[in-house]
Amino acid sequence: MRILALAILAIGMASASGQARAQTYGTAFPVCMHLINWGGGEYYDCSFLTMAQCAGSAMGRSATCGLNPYYAGASA
């Protein structure tokens, strides 16, 4: 009985946790572009210094620009 209870607990924990996702933001640039692929999926491109630079690159694409919440600031 104890083995059955432990097996059910282990299966429940494994199915509830799912897979952990990696951090999608970089820390070197203050602006990120969130892109949505036509066939499915999405990703972040955090390689922009200004919102205007990001907006120019996002024009005509299914993308939005926003501030990088993980920006580490300028390095000395």
C-alpha positions in Angstrom: 0.0 0.0 0.0 2.8 2.4 0.9 4.5 1.7 -2.5 1.3 2.4 -4.4 0.9 5.7 -2.5 4.5 6.7 -3.2 4.1 5.8 -6.9 0.9 8.0 -7.2 2.7 10.8 -5.4 5.7 10.6 -7.8 3.5 10.5 -10.9 1.5 13.5 -9.6 4.6 15.6 -8.9 6.1 14.7 -12.3 3.0 15.6 -14.3 2.3 18.8 -12.3 5.8 20.3 -12.6 6.1 20.1 -16.4 9.3 21.4 -17.9 11.1 24.5 -16.6 11.6 27.2 -19.3 14.9 28.9 -19.7 15.2 32.7 -19.3 14.3 34.3 -22.6 15.7 37.7 -21.9 19.3 38.8 -22.3 20.8 41.2 -19.7 23.0 43.4 -22.0 20.5 45.5 -23.8 17.6 47.7 -22.4 15.0 46.9 -25.1 13.6 43.6 -26.3 11.4 42.7 -29.3 8.8 39.9 -28.8 8.4 38.1 -32.1 5.6 35.6 -32.9 6.4 33.2 -35.8 3.8 32.6 -38.4 3.9 28.8 -38.1 3.8 28.9 -34.3 6.1 29.7 -31.5 7.6 32.9 -30.2 10.8 34.3 -29.0 12.5 37.5 -27.6 15.3 39.3 -29.3 17.0 41.5 -26.7 19.6 43.3 -28.9 18.3 46.8 -29.1 19.6 50.0 -27.5 16.5 52.2 -28.0 12.8 51.8 -28.6 13.1 53.6 -31.9 15.7 51.0 -33.1 13.5 48.2 -32.1 10.4 49.7 -33.6 12.2 50.1 -36.9 13.1 46.5 -36.9 9.6 45.4 -35.9 7.9 47.3 -38.6 5.9 45.0 -40.9 6.4 42.0 -38.6 4.2 40.4 -35.9 6.4 41.9 -33.2 6.2 44.3 -30.3 8.9 46.2 -28.4 9.2 46.6 -24.7 11.7 47.3 -22.0 13.9 44.5 -20.8 13.0 43.6 -17.2 16.3 41.9 -16.7 18.5 44.7 -18.1 21.7 44.8 -15.9 22.6 48.3 -16.8 25.7 49.7 -18.5 28.9 47.9 -17.5 31.9 50.0 -16.5 
